[in-house]
Amino acid sequence: MTSDTSRTAVQLRSLVKSEGELELSLASIPIPEPGPDEVLIRVEAAPINPSDLGLLFGAADMSTARQSGTDEQPVVTASIPAALMKAMAGRVDQSMPVGNEGAGVVVAAGTSVAAQQLMGRTVAVLAGEMYSQYRCVKTVQCLPLPSGTSAAEGAACFVNPLTALGMVETMRREGHTALVHTAAASNLGQMLNRLCIQDRIGLVNIVRSEQQEQVLREQGAKYVCNSSAPTFMRDLTDAISATGATLAFDAIGGGPLAGQILSCMEAALMRLAGEYQRYGSTTHKQVYIYGMLDTGPTQFKRNFGAAWGVGGWLLMPFLQKIGAEAAQALAPPARST
């Protein structure tokens, strides 16, 4: 092992206690010696994705967060509402490492040729437990970054690009032809925008400010709807009508937005109807909620007919559902997002 490592490393842990409290702390863990086909990475950057927040904070009410401990060993605690503790049953009293992906420099390597070839390289990995100073992983989990690419630039190589590709693949598999996406100015949203422009897919981007709208328009987005604008519902209906979008991915979760999208889809479809339909359009409209930027209840006004659905969507279950071969085909070497 190289001399820039110590015997232990610091790792961020999330613990849900049986008394209804979340505890975030820094644990001291031994640094492992890599096996023959493993490498030890000094982690230099790791993004915070919605899936990371789900494990990190659980069902805690972070408005109750309070800090204790010392400067060297800080502890953050927050209360978990009693009604939500049932959802945490599978992880109660288990100290859990956090962080789906990240990047860093390989500082120690096993004896295999593949491991030795990665020595000193900056690599990105999707391996879990990445909110840590060091992480030991299999060589096949490593994506060597191009020379000159920093760990910060390569830390989000997996979750967001694969999520964007997975959304488009879901659209195709379910027979839709265009998409609606909320929180569209996010890193993921910008990737999805570039992907849809490249593949000539109609994409309706929903943002919450004029500044976010400008960001996407400068990147070539044709349809951007500002949910804070007084004309939002009309703008959204017009954009959905123009694209034919009948599928949406919602990162917000709570509040009225998912229902508003369904309403605007219905209104756009009814523009095409030649005659009155007492049960609304027969074209299926689908909203998948994949985030929880708003943790409140999801609200609906049932004004979108009978052909609709709302469900959850997560990247990893989707990849498992389509199988390893199809998942691998999502991101061929030539594909760039």
Buried (B, 14 or more C-beta within 10 A) or exposed (E): BEEEBEEEBBBBBBBBBEEBBBBBBBBEBEBBEBEEBBBBBBBBBBBEBBBBBBBBBBBBBEEEBEEEEEEEEEBBBBBBEEEBBEEBEEBBEEEBBBBBBBBBBBBBBBEBEBBEBBBEBBBBBBBBBBBBBBBBBBBEBBBBBEEEBEBEBBBBBBBBBBBBBBBBBBBEEEEBEBBBBBBBBBBBBBBBBBBBBEEEBBBBBBBBEEEBBEBBEEBEBBBBBBBEBEEBBEBBBBBBBBBBBBBBBBBBBBBBBBBBBBBBBBBBBBEEEEEEEEEBBEBBBBBBBBBBBBBEEBEBEEEBBEBBEBEEBBBBEBBEEBEEEEBEEBBEEEEEB
